[in-house]
């Protein structure tokens, strides 16, 4: 899976936001605010990646247990799916 073209992550005033650009800006009316971990996952999703690869990278980057990492990834992926920002 990976993020669809037409969406970008920006850091504005210390906050990470995901916005649509170009044609996606017309269809996606708004923005999504994410924390540092969400920004880390978003950047990994710029290339085609599996959930297992996301989990491995998250565990390597942060001091977090596997169950919490899985739950965080699931929640993030669900949020992106609801916004139709992912290519599965």
PDB file of N, CA, C and O in Angstrom:
ATOM      1  N   UNK A   1       0.839  -1.174   0.000  1.00  0.00           N
ATOM      2  CA  UNK A   1       0.000   0.000   0.000  1.00  0.00           C
ATOM      3  C   UNK A   1       0.881   1.234   0.000  1.00  0.00           C
ATOM      4  O   UNK A   1       2.042   1.189   0.406  1.00  0.00           O
ATOM      5  N   UNK A   2       0.307   2.340  -0.464  1.00  0.00           N
ATOM      6  CA  UNK A   2       1.029   3.605  -0.463  1.00  0.00           C
ATOM      7  C   UNK A   2       0.024   4.743  -0.541  1.00  0.00           C
ATOM      8  O   UNK A   2      -1.139   4.531  -0.886  1.00  0.00           O
ATOM      9  N   UNK A   3       0.473   5.946  -0.222  1.00  0.00           N
ATOM     10  CA  UNK A   3      -0.416   7.100  -0.314  1.00  0.00           C
ATOM     11  C   UNK A   3      -0.642   7.469  -1.773  1.00  0.00           C
ATOM     12  O   UNK A   3       0.243   7.322  -2.616  1.00  0.00           O
ATOM     13  N   UNK A   4      -1.836   7.947  -2.045  1.00  0.00           N
ATOM     14  CA  UNK A   4      -2.178   8.357  -3.401  1.00  0.00           C
ATOM     15  C   UNK A   4      -1.421   9.617  -3.764  1.00  0.00           C
ATOM     16  O   UNK A   4      -1.117  10.445  -2.905  1.00  0.00           O
ATOM     17  N   UNK A   5      -1.121   9.753  -5.033  1.00  0.00           N
ATOM     18  CA  UNK A   5      -0.556  11.001  -5.524  1.00  0.00           C
ATOM     19  C   UNK A   5      -1.575  12.112  -5.284  1.00  0.00           C
ATOM     20  O   UNK A   5      -2.782  11.874  -5.301  1.00  0.00           O
ATOM     21  N   UNK A   6      -1.083  13.305  -5.064  1.00  0.00           N
ATOM     22  CA  UNK A   6      -1.989  14.427  -4.878  1.00  0.00           C
ATOM     23  C   UNK A   6      -2.187  14.805  -3.419  1.00  0.00           C
ATOM     24  O   UNK A   6      -2.991  15.686  -3.112  1.00  0.00           O
ATOM     25  N   UNK A   7      -1.462  14.147  -2.511  1.00  0.00           N
ATOM     26  CA  UNK A   7      -1.528  14.480  -1.102  1.00  0.00           C
ATOM     27  C   UNK A   7      -0.112  14.705  -0.588  1.00  0.00           C
ATOM     28  O   UNK A   7       0.813  13.973  -0.940  1.00  0.00           O
ATOM     29  N   UNK A   8       0.042  15.721   0.244  1.00  0.00           N
ATOM     30  CA  UNK A   8       1.359  16.045   0.782  1.00  0.00           C
ATOM     31  C   UNK A   8       1.276  16.269   2.283  1.00  0.00           C
ATOM     32  O   UNK A   8       0.244  16.659   2.830  1.00  0.00           O
ATOM     33  N   UNK A   9       2.398  16.008   2.918  1.00  0.00           N
ATOM     34  CA  UNK A   9       2.552  16.263   4.347  1.00  0.00           C
ATOM     35  C   UNK A   9       3.378  17.535   4.492  1.00  0.00           C
ATOM     36  O   UNK A   9       4.431  17.679   3.871  1.00  0.00           O
ATOM     37  N   UNK A  10       2.893  18.445   5.311  1.00  0.00           N
ATOM     38  CA  UNK A  10       3.615  19.692   5.560  1.00  0.00           C
ATOM     39  C   UNK A  10       3.689  19.922   7.069  1.00  0.00           C
ATOM     40  O   UNK A  10       2.800  19.525   7.822  1.00  0.00           O
ATOM     41  N   UNK A  11       4.775  20.573   7.486  1.00  0.00           N
ATOM     42  CA  UNK A  11       4.905  20.981   8.882  1.00  0.00           C
ATOM     43  C   UNK A  11       4.629  22.472   8.939  1.00  0.00           C
ATOM     44  O   UNK A  11       5.355  23.269   8.347  1.00  0.00           O
ATOM     45  N   UNK A  12       3.576  22.845   9.654  1.00  0.00           N
ATOM     46  CA  UNK A  12       3.152  24.234   9.746  1.00  0.00           C
ATOM     47  C   UNK A  12       3.036  24.607  11.224  1.00  0.00           C
ATOM     48  O   UNK A  12       2.249  24.020  11.966  1.00  0.00           O
ATOM     49  N   UNK A  13       3.821  25.576  11.630  1.00  0.00           N
ATOM     50  CA  UNK A  13       3.803  26.064  13.017  1.00  0.00           C
ATOM     51  C   UNK A  13       3.969  24.916  14.020  1.00  0.00           C
ATOM     52  O   UNK A  13       3.308  24.879  15.057  1.00  0.00           O
ATOM     53  N   UNK A  14       4.858  23.993  13.690  1.00  0.00           N
ATOM     54  CA  UNK A  14       5.144  22.881  14.592  1.00  0.00           C
ATOM     55  C   UNK A  14       4.163  21.723  14.509  1.00  0.00           C
ATOM     56  O   UNK A  14       4.318  20.735  15.228  1.00  0.00           O
ATOM     57  N   UNK A  15       3.154  21.821  13.645  1.00  0.00           N
ATOM     58  CA  UNK A  15       2.160  20.757  13.478  1.00  0.00           C
ATOM     59  C   UNK A  15       2.294  20.131  12.093  1.00  0.00           C
ATOM     60  O   UNK A  15       2.597  20.814  11.115  1.00  0.00           O
ATOM     61  N   UNK A  16       2.062  18.819  12.028  1.00  0.00           N
ATOM     62  CA  UNK A  16       2.085  18.115  10.749  1.00  0.00           C
ATOM     63  C   UNK A  16       0.662  18.028  10.211  1.00  0.00           C
ATOM     64  O   UNK A  16      -0.254  17.597  10.910  1.00  0.00           O
ATOM     65  N   UNK A  17       0.492  18.444   8.959  1.00  0.00           N
ATOM     66  CA  UNK A  17      -0.815  18.349   8.326  1.00  0.00           C
ATOM     67  C   UNK A  17      -0.682  17.679   6.959  1.00  0.00           C
ATOM     68  O   UNK A  17       0.331  17.817   6.274  1.00  0.00           O
ATOM     69  N   UNK A  18      -1.726  16.955   6.587  1.00  0.00           N
ATOM     70  CA  UNK A  18      -1.812  16.323   5.268  1.00  0.00           C
ATOM     71  C   UNK A  18      -2.909  17.058   4.507  1.00  0.00           C
ATOM     72  O   UNK A  18      -4.029  17.204   4.997  1.00  0.00           O
ATOM     73  N   UNK A  19      -2.575  17.516   3.308  1.00  0.00           N
ATOM     74  CA  UNK A  19      -3.535  18.256   2.490  1.00  0.00           C
ATOM     75  C   UNK A  19      -3.531  17.707   1.066  1.00  0.00           C
ATOM     76  O   UNK A  19      -2.560  17.094   0.620  1.00  0.00           O
ATOM     77  N   UNK A  20      -4.614  17.937   0.381  1.00  0.00           N
ATOM     78  CA  UNK A  20      -4.697  17.594  -1.026  1.00  0.00           C
ATOM     79  C   UNK A  20      -4.154  18.730  -1.866  1.00  0.00           C
ATOM     80  O   UNK A  20      -4.304  19.900  -1.514  1.00  0.00           O
ATOM     81  N   UNK A  21      -3.525  18.388  -2.974  1.00  0.00           N
ATOM     82  CA  UNK A  21      -3.026  19.392  -3.914  1.00  0.00           C
ATOM     83  C   UNK A  21      -3.538  19.041  -5.309  1.00  0.00           C
ATOM     84  O   UNK A  21      -3.887  17.894  -5.588  1.00  0.00           O
ATOM     85  N   UNK A  22      -3.576  20.032  -6.161  1.00  0.00           N
ATOM     86  CA  UNK A  22      -4.050  19.787  -7.525  1.00  0.00           C
ATOM     87  C   UNK A  22      -5.501  19.353  -7.528  1.00  0.00           C
ATOM     88  O   UNK A  22      -6.321  19.907  -6.796  1.00  0.00           O
ATOM     89  N   UNK A  23      -5.820  18.366  -8.346  1.00  0.00           N
ATOM     90  CA  UNK A  23      -7.187  17.865  -8.445  1.00  0.00           C
ATOM     91  C   UNK A  23      -7.683  17.287  -7.125  1.00  0.00           C
ATOM     92  O   UNK A  23      -8.871  17.377  -6.819  1.00  0.00           O
ATOM     93  N   UNK A  24      -6.788  16.699  -6.346  1.00  0.00           N
ATOM     94  CA  UNK A  24      -7.191  16.120  -5.059  1.00  0.00           C
ATOM     95  C   UNK A  24      -7.686  17.189  -4.095  1.00  0.00           C
ATOM     96  O   UNK A  24      -8.510  16.902  -3.226  1.00  0.00           O
ATOM     97  N   UNK A  25      -7.194  18.419  -4.237  1.00  0.00           N
ATOM     98  CA  UNK A  25      -7.641  19.508  -3.364  1.00  0.00           C
ATOM     99  C   UNK A  25      -9.125  19.796  -3.567  1.00  0.00           C
ATOM    100  O   UNK A  25      -9.808  20.228  -2.639  1.00  0.00           O
ATOM    101  N   UNK A  26      -9.621  19.559  -4.774  1.00  0.00           N
ATOM    102  CA  UNK A  26     -11.037  19.778  -5.069  1.00  0.00           C
ATOM    103  C   UNK A  26     -11.882  18.694  -4.412  1.00  0.00           C
ATOM    104  O   UNK A  26     -12.907  18.992  -3.798  1.00  0.00           O
ATOM    105  N   UNK A  27     -11.459  17.433  -4.538  1.00  0.00           N
ATOM    106  CA  UNK A  27     -12.221  16.310  -3.995  1.00  0.00           C
ATOM    107  C   UNK A  27     -12.049  16.152  -2.490  1.00  0.00           C
ATOM    108  O   UNK A  27     -12.988  15.753  -1.801  1.00  0.00           O
ATOM    109  N   UNK A  28     -10.875  16.454  -1.978  1.00  0.00           N
ATOM    110  CA  UNK A  28     -10.569  16.308  -0.560  1.00  0.00           C
ATOM    111  C   UNK A  28     -10.599  17.696   0.062  1.00  0.00           C
ATOM    112  O   UNK A  28      -9.605  18.422   0.042  1.00  0.00           O
ATOM    113  N   UNK A  29     -11.738  18.049   0.608  1.00  0.00           N
ATOM    114  CA  UNK A  29     -11.945  19.394   1.124  1.00  0.00           C
ATOM    115  C   UNK A  29     -11.592  19.437   2.605  1.00  0.00           C
ATOM    116  O   UNK A  29     -12.463  19.271   3.460  1.00  0.00           O
ATOM    117  N   UNK A  30     -10.322  19.659   2.907  1.00  0.00           N
ATOM    118  CA  UNK A  30      -9.915  19.729   4.304  1.00  0.00           C
ATOM    119  C   UNK A  30      -8.466  19.352   4.474  1.00  0.00           C
ATOM    120  O   UNK A  30      -7.659  19.423   3.546  1.00  0.00           O
ATOM    121  N   UNK A  31      -8.157  18.941   5.712  1.00  0.00           N
ATOM    122  CA  UNK A  31      -6.810  18.504   6.022  1.00  0.00           C
ATOM    123  C   UNK A  31      -6.882  17.515   7.171  1.00  0.00           C
ATOM    124  O   UNK A  31      -7.880  17.439   7.887  1.00  0.00           O
ATOM    125  N   UNK A  32      -5.807  16.761   7.331  1.00  0.00           N
ATOM    126  CA  UNK A  32      -5.685  15.818   8.437  1.00  0.00           C
ATOM    127  C   UNK A  32      -4.449  16.227   9.226  1.00  0.00           C
ATOM    128  O   UNK A  32      -3.376  16.426   8.657  1.00  0.00           O
ATOM    129  N   UNK A  33      -4.604  16.348  10.517  1.00  0.00           N
ATOM    130  CA  UNK A  33      -3.478  16.660  11.386  1.00  0.00           C
ATOM    131  C   UNK A  33      -2.948  15.350  11.960  1.00  0.00           C
ATOM    132  O   UNK A  33      -3.720  14.518  12.436  1.00  0.00           O
ATOM    133  N   UNK A  34      -1.641  15.173  11.915  1.00  0.00           N
ATOM    134  CA  UNK A  34      -1.018  13.965  12.464  1.00  0.00           C
ATOM    135  C   UNK A  34       0.113  14.365  13.406  1.00  0.00           C
ATOM    136  O   UNK A  34       0.646  15.472  13.330  1.00  0.00           O
ATOM    137  N   UNK A  35       0.462  13.445  14.289  1.00  0.00           N
ATOM    138  CA  UNK A  35       1.583  13.689  15.197  1.00  0.00           C
ATOM    139  C   UNK A  35       2.887  13.245  14.528  1.00  0.00           C
ATOM    140  O   UNK A  35       2.893  12.864  13.357  1.00  0.00           O
ATOM    141  N   UNK A  36       3.976  13.297  15.270  1.00  0.00           N
ATOM    142  CA  UNK A  36       5.282  12.946  14.712  1.00  0.00           C
ATOM    143  C   UNK A  36       5.320  11.499  14.219  1.00  0.00           C
ATOM    144  O   UNK A  36       5.920  11.206  13.185  1.00  0.00           O
ATOM    145  N   UNK A  37       4.683  10.606  14.956  1.00  0.00           N
ATOM    146  CA  UNK A  37       4.641   9.201  14.545  1.00  0.00           C
ATOM    147  C   UNK A  37       3.845   9.050  13.253  1.00  0.00           C
ATOM    148  O   UNK A  37       4.240   8.294  12.365  1.00  0.00           O
ATOM    149  N   UNK A  38       2.727   9.765  13.143  1.00  0.00           N
ATOM    150  CA  UNK A  38       1.946   9.743  11.910  1.00  0.00           C
ATOM    151  C   UNK A  38       2.736  10.268  10.734  1.00  0.00           C
ATOM    152  O   UNK A  38       2.639   9.734   9.629  1.00  0.00           O
ATOM    153  N   UNK A  39       3.524  11.320  10.963  1.00  0.00           N
ATOM    154  CA  UNK A  39       4.376  11.860   9.896  1.00  0.00           C
ATOM    155  C   UNK A  39       5.435  10.836   9.489  1.00  0.00           C
ATOM    156  O   UNK A  39       5.739  10.695   8.304  1.00  0.00           O
ATOM    157  N   UNK A  40       5.993  10.127  10.459  1.00  0.00           N
ATOM    158  CA  UNK A  40       6.980   9.081  10.180  1.00  0.00           C
ATOM    159  C   UNK A  40       6.357   7.990   9.308  1.00  0.00           C
ATOM    160  O   UNK A  40       6.948   7.572   8.312  1.00  0.00           O
ATOM    161  N   UNK A  41       5.157   7.530   9.688  1.00  0.00           N
ATOM    162  CA  UNK A  41       4.472   6.495   8.903  1.00  0.00           C
ATOM    163  C   UNK A  41       4.100   7.014   7.513  1.00  0.00           C
ATOM    164  O   UNK A  41       4.239   6.296   6.523  1.00  0.00           O
ATOM    165  N   UNK A  42       3.632   8.252   7.442  1.00  0.00           N
ATOM    166  CA  UNK A  42       3.263   8.847   6.153  1.00  0.00           C
ATOM    167  C   UNK A  42       4.450   8.828   5.190  1.00  0.00           C
ATOM    168  O   UNK A  42       4.311   8.464   4.023  1.00  0.00           O
ATOM    169  N   UNK A  43       5.601   9.220   5.689  1.00  0.00           N
ATOM    170  CA  UNK A  43       6.793   9.250   4.841  1.00  0.00           C
ATOM    171  C   UNK A  43       7.161   7.850   4.355  1.00  0.00           C
ATOM    172  O   UNK A  43       7.612   7.691   3.221  1.00  0.00           O
ATOM    173  N   UNK A  44       6.975   6.842   5.193  1.00  0.00           N
ATOM    174  CA  UNK A  44       7.227   5.468   4.759  1.00  0.00           C
ATOM    175  C   UNK A  44       6.231   5.044   3.682  1.00  0.00           C
ATOM    176  O   UNK A  44       6.566   4.278   2.778  1.00  0.00           O
ATOM    177  N   UNK A  45       5.015   5.548   3.789  1.00  0.00           N
ATOM    178  CA  UNK A  45       3.969   5.194   2.836  1.00  0.00           C
ATOM    179  C   UNK A  45       4.101   5.921   1.502  1.00  0.00           C
ATOM    180  O   UNK A  45       3.269   5.735   0.613  1.00  0.00           O
ATOM    181  N   UNK A  46       5.125   6.736   1.352  1.00  0.00           N
ATOM    182  CA  UNK A  46       5.343   7.378   0.053  1.00  0.00           C
ATOM    183  C   UNK A  46       5.802   6.366  -0.987  1.00  0.00           C
ATOM    184  O   UNK A  46       5.691   6.603  -2.190  1.00  0.00           O
ATOM    185  N   UNK A  47       6.319   5.237  -0.513  1.00  0.00           N
ATOM    186  CA  UNK A  47       6.671   4.112  -1.383  1.00  0.00           C
ATOM    187  C   UNK A  47       5.763   2.945  -1.024  1.00  0.00           C
ATOM    188  O   UNK A  47       5.218   2.897   0.079  1.00  0.00           O
ATOM    189  N   UNK A  48       5.600   2.025  -1.928  1.00  0.00           N
ATOM    190  CA  UNK A  48       4.784   0.844  -1.668  1.00  0.00           C
ATOM    191  C   UNK A  48       5.406   0.063  -0.511  1.00  0.00           C
ATOM    192  O   UNK A  48       6.579  -0.305  -0.569  1.00  0.00           O
ATOM    193  N   UNK A  49       4.620  -0.190   0.539  1.00  0.00           N
ATOM    194  CA  UNK A  49       5.139  -0.829   1.746  1.00  0.00           C
ATOM    195  C   UNK A  49       4.039  -1.680   2.376  1.00  0.00           C
ATOM    196  O   UNK A  49       2.854  -1.378   2.229  1.00  0.00           O
ATOM    197  N   UNK A  50       4.424  -2.722   3.064  1.00  0.00           N
ATOM    198  CA  UNK A  50       3.458  -3.594   3.734  1.00  0.00           C
ATOM    199  C   UNK A  50       3.289  -3.159   5.190  1.00  0.00           C
ATOM    200  O   UNK A  50       4.092  -2.390   5.718  1.00  0.00           O
ATOM    201  N   UNK A  51       2.251  -3.655   5.814  1.00  0.00           N
ATOM    202  CA  UNK A  51       2.016  -3.383   7.233  1.00  0.00           C
ATOM    203  C   UNK A  51       3.164  -3.946   8.067  1.00  0.00           C
ATOM    204  O   UNK A  51       3.589  -3.313   9.033  1.00  0.00           O
ATOM    205  N   UNK A  52       3.664  -5.112   7.713  1.00  0.00           N
ATOM    206  CA  UNK A  52       4.788  -5.700   8.456  1.00  0.00           C
ATOM    207  C   UNK A  52       6.038  -4.822   8.366  1.00  0.00           C
ATOM    208  O   UNK A  52       6.778  -4.688   9.340  1.00  0.00           O
ATOM    209  N   UNK A  53       6.269  -4.229   7.202  1.00  0.00           N
ATOM    210  CA  UNK A  53       7.415  -3.334   7.048  1.00  0.00           C
ATOM    211  C   UNK A  53       7.226  -2.049   7.853  1.00  0.00           C
ATOM    212  O   UNK A  53       8.180  -1.527   8.431  1.00  0.00           O
ATOM    213  N   UNK A  54       5.989  -1.541   7.889  1.00  0.00           N
ATOM    214  CA  UNK A  54       5.693  -0.381   8.732  1.00  0.00           C
ATOM    215  C   UNK A  54       5.961  -0.701  10.195  1.00  0.00           C
ATOM    216  O   UNK A  54       6.569   0.093  10.912  1.00  0.00           O
ATOM    217  N   UNK A  55       5.503  -1.870  10.631  1.00  0.00           N
ATOM    218  CA  UNK A  55       5.695  -2.300  12.017  1.00  0.00           C
ATOM    219  C   UNK A  55       7.173  -2.400  12.356  1.00  0.00           C
ATOM    220  O   UNK A  55       7.608  -1.910  13.399  1.00  0.00           O
ATOM    221  N   UNK A  56       7.935  -3.022  11.497  1.00  0.00           N
ATOM    222  CA  UNK A  56       9.368  -3.171  11.724  1.00  0.00           C
ATOM    223  C   UNK A  56      10.049  -1.808  11.841  1.00  0.00           C
ATOM    224  O   UNK A  56      10.869  -1.596  12.735  1.00  0.00           O
ATOM    225  N   UNK A  57       9.715  -0.893  10.947  1.00  0.00           N
ATOM    226  CA  UNK A  57      10.318   0.441  10.960  1.00  0.00           C
ATOM    227  C   UNK A  57       9.921   1.218  12.214  1.00  0.00           C
ATOM    228  O   UNK A  57      10.746   1.917  12.802  1.00  0.00           O
ATOM    229  N   UNK A  58       8.666   1.096  12.619  1.00  0.00           N
ATOM    230  CA  UNK A  58       8.187   1.805  13.802  1.00  0.00           C
ATOM    231  C   UNK A  58       8.874   1.286  15.065  1.00  0.00           C
ATOM    232  O   UNK A  58       9.252   2.065  15.939  1.00  0.00           O
ATOM    233  N   UNK A  59       9.030  -0.021  15.151  1.00  0.00           N
ATOM    234  CA  UNK A  59       9.698  -0.620  16.311  1.00  0.00           C
ATOM    235  C   UNK A  59      11.173  -0.218  16.366  1.00  0.00           C
ATOM    236  O   UNK A  59      11.741  -0.045  17.445  1.00  0.00           O
ATOM    237  N   UNK A  60      11.772  -0.074  15.208  1.00  0.00           N
ATOM    238  CA  UNK A  60      13.184   0.312  15.144  1.00  0.00           C
ATOM    239  C   UNK A  60      13.375   1.785  15.511  1.00  0.00           C
ATOM    240  O   UNK A  60      14.371   2.149  16.136  1.00  0.00           O
ATOM    241  N   UNK A  61      12.425   2.625  15.124  1.00  0.00           N
ATOM    242  CA  UNK A  61      12.545   4.070  15.315  1.00  0.00           C
ATOM    243  C   UNK A  61      12.157   4.531  16.730  1.00  0.00           C
ATOM    244  O   UNK A  61      12.764   5.450  17.280  1.00  0.00           O
ATOM    245  N   UNK A  62      11.142   3.879  17.306  1.00  0.00           N
ATOM    246  CA  UNK A  62      10.594   4.331  18.584  1.00  0.00           C
ATOM    247  C   UNK A  62      10.702   3.244  19.646  1.00  0.00           C
ATOM    248  O   UNK A  62      10.707   2.052  19.340  1.00  0.00           O
ATOM    249  N   UNK A  63      10.789   3.678  20.896  1.00  0.00           N
ATOM    250  CA  UNK A  63      10.793   2.763  22.032  1.00  0.00           C
ATOM    251  C   UNK A  63       9.338   2.446  22.381  1.00  0.00           C
ATOM    252  O   UNK A  63       8.728   3.099  23.227  1.00  0.00           O
ATOM    253  N   UNK A  64       8.802   1.429  21.708  1.00  0.00           N
ATOM    254  CA  UNK A  64       7.386   1.086  21.814  1.00  0.00           C
ATOM    255  C   UNK A  64       7.243  -0.424  21.735  1.00  0.00           C
ATOM    256  O   UNK A  64       8.013  -1.088  21.042  1.00  0.00           O
ATOM    257  N   UNK A  65       6.251  -0.975  22.450  1.00  0.00           N
ATOM    258  CA  UNK A  65       6.051  -2.424  22.374  1.00  0.00           C
ATOM    259  C   UNK A  65       5.252  -2.770  21.116  1.00  0.00           C
ATOM    260  O   UNK A  65       4.562  -1.927  20.542  1.00  0.00           O
ATOM    261  N   UNK A  66       5.365  -4.016  20.713  1.00  0.00           N
ATOM    262  CA  UNK A  66       4.785  -4.452  19.440  1.00  0.00           C
ATOM    263  C   UNK A  66       3.270  -4.279  19.391  1.00  0.00           C
ATOM    264  O   UNK A  66       2.742  -3.846  18.367  1.00  0.00           O
ATOM    265  N   UNK A  67       2.558  -4.605  20.469  1.00  0.00           N
ATOM    266  CA  UNK A  67       1.092  -4.490  20.464  1.00  0.00           C
ATOM    267  C   UNK A  67       0.645  -3.044  20.308  1.00  0.00           C
ATOM    268  O   UNK A  67      -0.304  -2.760  19.578  1.00  0.00           O
ATOM    269  N   UNK A  68       1.325  -2.130  20.991  1.00  0.00           N
ATOM    270  CA  UNK A  68       0.990  -0.711  20.866  1.00  0.00           C
ATOM    271  C   UNK A  68       1.295  -0.225  19.455  1.00  0.00           C
ATOM    272  O   UNK A  68       0.514   0.524  18.869  1.00  0.00           O
ATOM    273  N   UNK A  69       2.421  -0.649  18.915  1.00  0.00           N
ATOM    274  CA  UNK A  69       2.794  -0.258  17.551  1.00  0.00           C
ATOM    275  C   UNK A  69       1.759  -0.750  16.546  1.00  0.00           C
ATOM    276  O   UNK A  69       1.357  -0.002  15.655  1.00  0.00           O
ATOM    277  N   UNK A  70       1.327  -1.995  16.680  1.00  0.00           N
ATOM    278  CA  UNK A  70       0.314  -2.538  15.762  1.00  0.00           C
ATOM    279  C   UNK A  70      -0.976  -1.745  15.852  1.00  0.00           C
ATOM    280  O   UNK A  70      -1.582  -1.420  14.831  1.00  0.00           O
ATOM    281  N   UNK A  71      -1.399  -1.429  17.080  1.00  0.00           N
ATOM    282  CA  UNK A  71      -2.636  -0.671  17.276  1.00  0.00           C
ATOM    283  C   UNK A  71      -2.517   0.721  16.660  1.00  0.00           C
ATOM    284  O   UNK A  71      -3.457   1.203  16.029  1.00  0.00           O
ATOM    285  N   UNK A  72      -1.363   1.367  16.841  1.00  0.00           N
ATOM    286  CA  UNK A  72      -1.146   2.694  16.268  1.00  0.00           C
ATOM    287  C   UNK A  72      -1.169   2.655  14.740  1.00  0.00           C
ATOM    288  O   UNK A  72      -1.760   3.527  14.103  1.00  0.00           O
ATOM    289  N   UNK A  73      -0.535   1.658  14.164  1.00  0.00           N
ATOM    290  CA  UNK A  73      -0.521   1.514  12.704  1.00  0.00           C
ATOM    291  C   UNK A  73      -1.931   1.259  12.192  1.00  0.00           C
ATOM    292  O   UNK A  73      -2.350   1.870  11.209  1.00  0.00           O
ATOM    293  N   UNK A  74      -2.663   0.369  12.842  1.00  0.00           N
ATOM    294  CA  UNK A  74      -4.035   0.074  12.416  1.00  0.00           C
ATOM    295  C   UNK A  74      -4.907   1.326  12.455  1.00  0.00           C
ATOM    296  O   UNK A  74      -5.685   1.577  11.534  1.00  0.00           O
ATOM    297  N   UNK A  75      -4.774   2.104  13.516  1.00  0.00           N
ATOM    298  CA  UNK A  75      -5.565   3.328  13.646  1.00  0.00           C
ATOM    299  C   UNK A  75      -5.199   4.331  12.547  1.00  0.00           C
ATOM    300  O   UNK A  75      -6.077   4.971  11.968  1.00  0.00           O
ATOM    301  N   UNK A  76      -3.912   4.464  12.268  1.00  0.00           N
ATOM    302  CA  UNK A  76      -3.455   5.398  11.243  1.00  0.00           C
ATOM    303  C   UNK A  76      -3.928   4.965   9.858  1.00  0.00           C
ATOM    304  O   UNK A  76      -4.427   5.783   9.085  1.00  0.00           O
ATOM    305  N   UNK A  77      -3.774   3.700   9.549  1.00  0.00           N
ATOM    306  CA  UNK A  77      -4.206   3.173   8.245  1.00  0.00           C
ATOM    307  C   UNK A  77      -5.713   3.338   8.075  1.00  0.00           C
ATOM    308  O   UNK A  77      -6.178   3.696   6.993  1.00  0.00           O
ATOM    309  N   UNK A  78      -6.474   3.080   9.129  1.00  0.00           N
ATOM    310  CA  UNK A  78      -7.929   3.246   9.078  1.00  0.00           C
ATOM    311  C   UNK A  78      -8.291   4.698   8.767  1.00  0.00           C
ATOM    312  O   UNK A  78      -9.176   4.963   7.953  1.00  0.00           O
ATOM    313  N   UNK A  79      -7.610   5.622   9.413  1.00  0.00           N
ATOM    314  CA  UNK A  79      -7.862   7.046   9.180  1.00  0.00           C
ATOM    315  C   UNK A  79      -7.576   7.412   7.720  1.00  0.00           C
ATOM    316  O   UNK A  79      -8.341   8.152   7.102  1.00  0.00           O
ATOM    317  N   UNK A  80      -6.487   6.898   7.180  1.00  0.00           N
ATOM    318  CA  UNK A  80      -6.147   7.188   5.785  1.00  0.00           C
ATOM    319  C   UNK A  80      -7.127   6.540   4.819  1.00  0.00           C
ATOM    320  O   UNK A  80      -7.481   7.135   3.802  1.00  0.00           O
ATOM    321  N   UNK A  81      -7.568   5.321   5.129  1.00  0.00           N
ATOM    322  CA  UNK A  81      -8.559   4.652   4.279  1.00  0.00           C
ATOM    323  C   UNK A  81      -9.870   5.434   4.266  1.00  0.00           C
ATOM    324  O   UNK A  81     -10.482   5.614   3.212  1.00  0.00           O
ATOM    325  N   UNK A  82     -10.296   5.895   5.435  1.00  0.00           N
ATOM    326  CA  UNK A  82     -11.545   6.654   5.519  1.00  0.00           C
ATOM    327  C   UNK A  82     -11.468   7.926   4.684  1.00  0.00           C
ATOM    328  O   UNK A  82     -12.461   8.340   4.087  1.00  0.00           O
ATOM    329  N   UNK A  83     -10.310   8.538   4.640  1.00  0.00           N
ATOM    330  CA  UNK A  83     -10.116   9.731   3.819  1.00  0.00           C
ATOM    331  C   UNK A  83      -9.803   9.442   2.374  1.00  0.00           C
ATOM    332  O   UNK A  83      -9.621  10.362   1.577  1.00  0.00           O
ATOM    333  N   UNK A  84      -9.739   8.158   2.024  1.00  0.00           N
ATOM    334  CA  UNK A  84      -9.428   7.695   0.674  1.00  0.00           C
ATOM    335  C   UNK A  84      -8.071   8.235   0.194  1.00  0.00           C
ATOM    336  O   UNK A  84      -7.932   8.711  -0.933  1.00  0.00           O
ATOM    337  N   UNK A  85      -7.089   8.145   1.079  1.00  0.00           N
ATOM    338  CA  UNK A  85      -5.745   8.630   0.772  1.00  0.00           C
ATOM    339  C   UNK A  85      -4.763   7.520   0.431  1.00  0.00           C
ATOM    340  O   UNK A  85      -3.600   7.796   0.136  1.00  0.00           O
ATOM    341  N   UNK A  86      -5.212   6.265   0.466  1.00  0.00           N
ATOM    342  CA  UNK A  86      -4.312   5.131   0.229  1.00  0.00           C
ATOM    343  C   UNK A  86      -4.652   4.382  -1.031  1.00  0.00           C
ATOM    344  O   UNK A  86      -5.810   4.298  -1.438  1.00  0.00           O
ATOM    345  N   UNK A  87      -3.607   3.831  -1.649  1.00  0.00           N
ATOM    346  CA  UNK A  87      -3.752   2.856  -2.721  1.00  0.00           C
ATOM    347  C   UNK A  87      -3.397   1.515  -2.082  1.00  0.00           C
ATOM    348  O   UNK A  87      -2.281   1.325  -1.597  1.00  0.00           O
ATOM    349  N   UNK A  88      -4.342   0.601  -2.086  1.00  0.00           N
ATOM    350  CA  UNK A  88      -4.100  -0.705  -1.440  1.00  0.00           C
ATOM    351  C   UNK A  88      -3.584  -1.720  -2.411  1.00  0.00           C
ATOM    352  O   UNK A  88      -3.330  -2.863  -2.033  1.00  0.00           O
TER     353      UNK A  88
END
